[in-house]
Amino acid sequence: MKPTISKGLGALTPDTWGQIYAAVQATGASDRTGEDYSKREKRFPARITGNQIATSGRARWHYAWEEVRRNQATAFAVVLPSNYKTGTTSTDFAINLLEIGNTAGSAYSYAHDENLQLTDAEGYFFGPIPNGVIVEMVMRRAEDGSLAFEFSAPNPIAGSCPAEFTSVLDGGEYGAT
């Protein structure tokens, strides 16, 4: 916030104040620790609104999202603020930080095939974060200086046992000798 000086304070005239303020803005304002406020990460709640696989065969997605706010009266409902931020799966998309280490054959160190089916559990697949999930979105600068959107949430594993799977246990006869 720039205070207004309409009359001079000795050598500090309105023009001088404007020059001082412009010089500080050009170098980047910082707090007492020297941290640049313009580079500080910003956090806010967001709702996941869509996803698109980032690379085929890898459990990594680009997520569409919208900024939300809690309804103070109910503490549960979320409402969109009047000037909210959004991202699509192609523009300002978010990534799930927990997916970064996933490879072509492994997600969270669990082996999977090219369809993201667990190799040790037929019928079960890694999935994206579902639409409607509320996450804490973090805005921070990427390595190249561009603005990036990130969150952390565990991916669901969904599926069902194959129809032909049957389990027969023969515990014997109770009391038999």
Protein Blocks (a to p, Z undefined) as FASTA:
>chain_A
ZZddfbdehjlcfklmmmmmmmmmmnopadfkopafklpccddddddfbdcdfbghiacd
ddddddddddfklomaccddfkbcdddfknopacdfklmmpcfkbgehiacdfkopafkl
ghiacddddehiacdddddddfkopacdddddddddeddddfklccdddebjehiZZ
